[in-house]
Amino acid sequence: MHERRPSHPASQSRSPSVYRAVHDPDGPATLSTTVVHALADCLDVDVTEGRVTLYDAVDPDALDGLFRPRHDGRRRSGGTLAFTVRDHYVTVGSDGEILIEPPVRR
């Protein structure tokens, strides 16, 4: 699910709109793939062109493993990871929520 909407008031004061996507941990895509697709959508570029990559900001395999369910199948709870890609501030939560804030205009 992807939608562009204002986030909570604290984030809203930093940027006019925050792009929000949700990763389905039971779906076919990895978390890193969902993040790349969300970034491509947010940046209005074709994801198949390969112009969006996470490698300069975060190791995609490590990102996938960070919030992967435990070996006993229980989901991990709590925690976020934040990084910057192409001047966009990306926050990934353990609940699958992905928030992308555009660069702040000065």
Buried (B, 14 or more C-beta within 10 A) or exposed (E): EBEEEEBEEEBEEEBEBBBBBBBEBEEEEBBBBBBBBBBBBBBEBEBEEEEBEBEEBBEBEEBBEBBEEEEEEEEEEEEEBEBEBBEBBBBBBBBBBBBBBBEEEE
